[in-house]
Structure formats: structure tokens, C-alpha cells
Amino acid sequence: MTTIFSGIKPTGHLTLGNYLGAVRQWVAATGAGAPEETLYCVVDLHALTVEHDPARVRRLSRQAATLLLAAGLDPEMCTLFLQSHVSEHTRLHYLLECTASDGELRRMIQYKEKAAKAEAAGQGVRLSLLTYPVLMAADILAYRADEVPVGEDQRQHVELARDLAVRFNQRYGPTFTVPRATLPAVAARVMDLQDPTSKMGKSHDVTTGIVYLLDEPDVVTRKVMRAVTDNLGGVAYDRATRPGAANLLDVLAACTGGDPVELAAGYDGYGALKRDVAEAVVETLRPVRERHAELAADPAAVEKVLRAGAERARSLARPVVDRAYEAIGLLAP
């Protein structure tokens, strides 16, 4: 019996990287032979760690949930919900803050990067930016998750969740399952088409290298055809020396089920490769866009799924969090 938990942050429109690197694996995990519990969460509280527009957070949270359903998540086979709708996440967050140390949080790579960006923009660094990996740990541990499908950039945060689970269990008695991160074999980290050394992120200021799930086909094609490559001659798969080519080949492999190294051998130049990548991406995203349009026309149905998901999630998390409260020394109400 395995429990899977993962979440996605509504800080921007979902991208091809989110889909190939995470969401498609989530859908696969809810199919035939799926584990006992699969829980997928729009982690809206995490969107509050930086400057944000409240209306935009609400809009993107609803859009993210709708896109997850459009991508194939079946609410009859998994639990889909909004993080802020289940109070056990924040209840457990504080207990884990009492378990974590200041030093290990300040070593988090994403904290260093985002804090530096906020300071450069003349903004204050919110305390929640420092402690949000602890909330992420609470997201995971509240459900005694065994596996956490994440991108490479989130592996460090899952390692923190593992450390906190072990530490809490040692200090206060067996309470949490120690989770493990799982990564997809191909396209675990899709890169920006204009800057193939940086991941394709939802919240980048420059969007010309980012393919969004709701981009029109002509927009997708234009972005792919303008992707940065190299002038070294031929096509080869080498992440270190030819990151642009490797990124295109990874995307093509993820969309077609091929191997990026073998695919490279079939191309003499980048024109044909880009055309094939553009076509593959358009066709991969077409059913998602079409299904999203149907769901967006019936928002009440999506809200019904989220309410049912939150109710189910609370029923799973509450006994775990209540046990943690008792274990750490708090009296029951």
C-alpha cells in the first residue's frame, strides 16, 4: 500500500514544464494498479510568501485546479483539493517549526535565490519565505505520504520533510511516515526555450521562452521555432555543452515516448527538430486545452470536486495531526 502526495503552486499559469515534469506523472499514478491513496493539492498558501495580487491568486488557484482535471486527474480515483481548505496543514506547520532549525532553513537553495531576488527588487523578505519548506513538509507528513513526485528543484525540500519526520519520530515517538521524492525519467526539468540553463518557470518576468498549457497552437509553434540552440553543427544530445538542443530533445522524447539520444541521431539540423517539437507539443496539449474549455464553462462542477476533495483530505489528515499534537505534549481540547 502506497500513498502519493504532491502539490502545485498557483503563482503563474501552468507551463509545459509543469505538465511534462509533474502533472502527467500524477495522472499516470491514478490509473490501473494505482496505490491506495493519491492526493494532489493546489498549494495556495505557498503563493503568499512573496508579493502577490489576492485576486490573481484566487484566479490562478481555480485555473490550476481546472487544468489538473483537464489533464486527466479523475476525482473518483484521487483526492484533489486546495491547501487552504484543510486546516491540518497549518496546524501541523507550527509543530514542525518547533522541530526544524533556523540554520537548515536558511540553507535552502530556493530561499537564497528568492530572498536575493526580493531584495534586489527593493522588497522585504517575508518570514514565510524562510519557513515555507516547513509548511511543505506539513503538506506531505499530514497524510503519511510514501512518495512525493516533484521536480529536481524541489528535491531538497522533500529531504527536509524526511529529516523532520525522522527527528519528530525520534523525539516524540512514531508519528510520521518518512517520505521519498520520485522523479520522472524524462523531462524532469524542462528548461526555458530562450534560456536553456534555467527551468521553465510559471512566474518568470520574460515569457518568450515559456510554453503555457493554454497557449494557442500558433503561439506554441512560434515559441518553439525561436528556441535558442547552438552553432556547433549537427544535432547532438549533451546537456553540458548543448543545453538548448538537449532541452528540445527532452521535450520531444517526453511528448513522443522516444529516447532523446536516439532522437538526436535522426536530425541533421535544428529546423526540422524544432518543427517536430512544435507539432508534438501542440498535439500533446490539444486535449488538455479542449477539456479545460469545457470545465471552465461549468465552474460549479470544479468547485464541487474541490469541496469533496477537501473533506476527504481532512478525514485523512486529522488523525495524523491530532496524534502529532498529543505526541509533542499538547492537551486535547
C-alpha positions, 0 to 999 in steps of 0.5 A: 500500500502506497500513498502519493502526495504532491502539490502545485503552486498557483503563482503563474499559469501552468507551463509545459514544464509543469505538465511534462515534469509533474502533472502527467506523472500524477495522472499516470499514478491514478490509473490501473494498479494505482496505490491506495491513496493519491492526493494532489493539492493546489498549494495556495498558501505557498503563493503568499510568501512573496508579493502577490495580487489576492485576486490573481491568486484566487484566479490562478488557484481555480485555473490550476485546479481546472487544468489538473482535471483537464489533464486527466486527474479523475476525482473518483480515483484521487483526492484533489483539493486546495491547501487552504481548505484543510486546516491540518496543514497549518496546524501541523506547520507550527509543530514542525517549526518547533522541530526544524532549525533556523540554520537548515532553513536558511540553507535552502537553495530556493530561499537564497535565490528568492530572498536575493531576488526580493531584495534586489527588487527593493522588497522585504523578505517575508518570514514565510519565505524562510519557513515555507519548506516547513509548511511543505513538509506539513503538506506531505507528513499530514497524510503519511505520504510514501512518495512525493513526485516533484521536480529536481528543484524541489528535491531538497525540500522533500529531504527536509520533510524526511529529516523532520519526520525522522527527528519528530519520530525520534523525539516524540515517538512514531508519528510520521511516515518518512517520505521519498521524492520520485522523479520522472525519467524524462523531462524532469526539468524542462528548461526555458526555450530562450534560456536553456540553463534555467527551468521553465518557470510559471512566474518568470518576468520574460515569457518568450521562452515559456510554453503555457498549457493554454497557449494557442497552437500558433503561439506554441509553434512560434515559441518553439521555432525561436528556441535558442540552440547552438552553432556547433553543427549537427544535432547532438544530445549533451546537456553540458555543452548543448543545453538548448538542443538537449532541452528540445530533445527532452521535450520531444522524447517526453511528448513522443515516448522516444529516447532523446539520444536516439532522437538526436541521431535522426536530425541533421539540423535544428529546423526540422527538430524544432518543427517536430517539437512544435507539432508534438507539443501542440498535439500533446496539449490539444486535449488538455486545452479542449477539456479545460474549455469545457470545465471552465464553462461549468465552474460549479462542477470544479468547485464541487470536486474541490469541496469533496476533495477537501473533506476527504483530505481532512478525514485523512489528515486529522488523525495524523495531526491530532496524534502529532499534537498529543505526541509533542505534549499538547492537551486535547481540547 
